[in-house]
Amino acid sequence: MLIAEIKRAHSEWQAANLKLDWVVEKDQIDYAIYSLEAAEKRYEMLLRQAKQLQQRLRNEENGAFHG
């Protein structure tokens, strides 16, 4: 489920990046920048969550084998 969210967030980030390339009016540019920043932060947050989950699973595996 987390992997699906990461893939979706990555797609949203890419779409926001493309949108920024095509907007021309100041309001559109501002909105595109905010959208890009929000999408990027969401993607980074989900990647951090995945890394934390991976670390916890490793720690649990090591604890199960050594404890």
GUTITI-862644 format. One record per residue: residue in one letter; x, y, z of N, C-alpha, C, CB in turn. Coordinates in steps of 0.2 Angstrom, whole numbers, padded with zeros to 4 digits, always signed. Glycine has a CB too. Layout:
N
AXYZXYZXYZXYZ
...
***
This chain:
67
M+0004-0006+0000+0000+0000+0000+0004+0006+0000-0005+0000+0006
L+0010+0006+0004+0014+0012+0004+0018+0013-0003+0019+0011+0010
I+0019+0007-0006+0023+0008-0012+0018+0011-0017+0025+0001-0015
A+0012+0009-0017+0007+0012-0022+0006+0020-0021+0000+0009-0021
E+0006+0022-0014+0006+0029-0013+0012+0032-0015+0005+0030-0005
I+0018+0029-0015+0024+0032-0017+0024+0033-0025+0030+0028-0015
K+0022+0028-0028+0021+0028-0035+0016+0034-0037+0019+0022-0038
R+0011+0034-0034+0006+0040-0035+0009+0046-0034-0001+0038-0031
A+0012+0047-0029+0015+0054-0027+0020+0056-0032+0018+0053-0020
H+0024+0051-0034+0029+0052-0039+0026+0054-0046+0034+0046-0041
S+0021+0051-0048+0017+0053-0054+0014+0060-0053+0011+0048-0055
E+0012+0062-0047+0009+0069-0046+0015+0074-0046+0005+0069-0039
W+0020+0072-0043+0026+0076-0044+0028+0078-0051+0032+0073-0039
Q+0029+0072-0055+0030+0073-0062+0025+0078-0066+0031+0066-0065
A+0019+0076-0064+0014+0080-0068+0014+0088-0066+0007+0078-0066
A+0016+0089-0059+0016+0096-0057+0022+0099-0060+0017+0096-0049
N+0028+0095-0061+0034+0098-0065+0032+0100-0072+0039+0093-0064
L+0028+0095-0075+0027+0097-0082+0022+0103-0083+0023+0091-0085
K+0017+0104-0078+0013+0109-0078+0017+0116-0078+0008+0109-0072
L+0022+0116-0073+0026+0122-0073+0029+0124-0079+0031+0121-0067
D+0031+0119-0083+0034+0121-0090+0029+0124-0095+0036+0114-0093
W+0022+0123-0094+0018+0126-0099+0013+0132-0096+0013+0120-0100
V+0014+0134-0090+0010+0139-0088+0013+0146-0090+0009+0139-0080
V+0009+0151-0091+0011+0158-0093+0009+0164-0089+0009+0159-0100
E+0003+0163-0086+0001+0169-0082+0004+0169-0075-0006+0169-0082
K+0005+0174-0072+0008+0175-0065+0004+0170-0060+0008+0182-0063
D-0002+0171-0060-0006+0167-0055-0005+0159-0057-0014+0169-0056
Q-0005+0158-0063-0004+0151-0065+0003+0148-0063-0005+0149-0072
I+0008+0152-0063+0015+0151-0062+0015+0150-0054+0019+0156-0064
D+0012+0154-0050+0012+0154-0043+0009+0147-0041+0008+0160-0040
Y+0003+0146-0044-0001+0140-0042+0003+0134-0044-0008+0139-0045
A+0006+0134-0050+0011+0128-0052+0016+0127-0047+0013+0129-0059
I+0020+0132-0045+0025+0132-0040+0023+0129-0034+0028+0139-0039
Y+0017+0131-0031+0015+0128-0025+0013+0121-0025+0008+0132-0022
S+0010+0119-0031+0008+0112-0032+0014+0108-0033+0004+0112-0039
L+0019+0110-0036+0025+0107-0037+0029+0106-0030+0030+0110-0041
E+0029+0111-0026+0032+0110-0019+0028+0106-0015+0032+0117-0016
A+0022+0106-0015+0017+0101-0011+0018+0094-0013+0010+0103-0012
A+0018+0093-0020+0019+0086-0022+0026+0084-0021+0018+0086-0030
E+0031+0088-0021+0038+0086-0019+0039+0084-0012+0043+0091-0021
K+0036+0088-0008+0036+0087-0001+0032+0080+0001+0033+0093+0003
R+0027+0079-0002+0023+0073-0001+0027+0067-0003+0016+0073-0005
Y+0030+0067-0009+0034+0062-0011+0040+0060-0006+0037+0063-0018
E+0043+0066-0004+0049+0065+0000+0047+0062+0007+0052+0072+0001
M+0041+0064+0009+0038+0062+0016+0037+0054+0015+0032+0065+0018
L+0034+0052+0010+0032+0045+0009+0039+0041+0008+0028+0044+0003
L+0044+0043+0005+0050+0040+0004+0053+0039+0011+0055+0044+0000
R+0053+0044+0015+0056+0044+0022+0052+0039+0026+0055+0051+0026
Q+0045+0038+0025+0041+0033+0029+0043+0026+0027+0034+0035+0028
A+0044+0025+0020+0046+0019+0018+0053+0017+0021+0047+0019+0010
K+0058+0022+0021+0064+0020+0024+0064+0019+0031+0069+0026+0023
Q+0060+0022+0035+0059+0021+0042+0056+0014+0043+0055+0026+0045
L+0051+0012+0039+0048+0006+0039+0053+0000+0038+0042+0005+0035
Q+0057+0001+0033+0062-0004+0031+0067-0005+0037+0066-0001+0025
Q+0069+0001+0040+0074+0001+0045+0071-0003+0051+0076+0008+0048
R+0064-0002+0053+0061-0005+0058+0060-0013+0057+0054-0002+0059
L+0059-0015+0051+0058-0022+0049+0065-0025+0050+0056-0022+0042
R+0071-0022+0048+0077-0024+0048+0079-0025+0056+0082-0020+0045
N+0077-0020+0060+0079-0021+0067+0075-0026+0070+0077-0014+0071
E+0069-0027+0068+0065-0033+0071+0067-0040+0069+0057-0032+0068
E+0070-0040+0062+0073-0046+0060+0079-0048+0064+0074-0046+0053
N+0083-0043+0065+0089-0044+0069+0088-0045+0076+0094-0037+0068
G+0083-0042+0079+0081-0044+0086+0078-0051+0086+0076-0039+0088
A+0075-0053+0081+0072-0060+0081+0077-0065+0081+0067-0061+0076
F+0082-0064+0077+0088-0069+0076+0093-0068+0082+0091-0067+0070
H+0094-0062+0085+0099-0062+0091+0096-0062+0098+0103-0055+0089
G+0089-0061+0098+0086-0060+0105+0083-0066+0107+0082-0054+0105
***
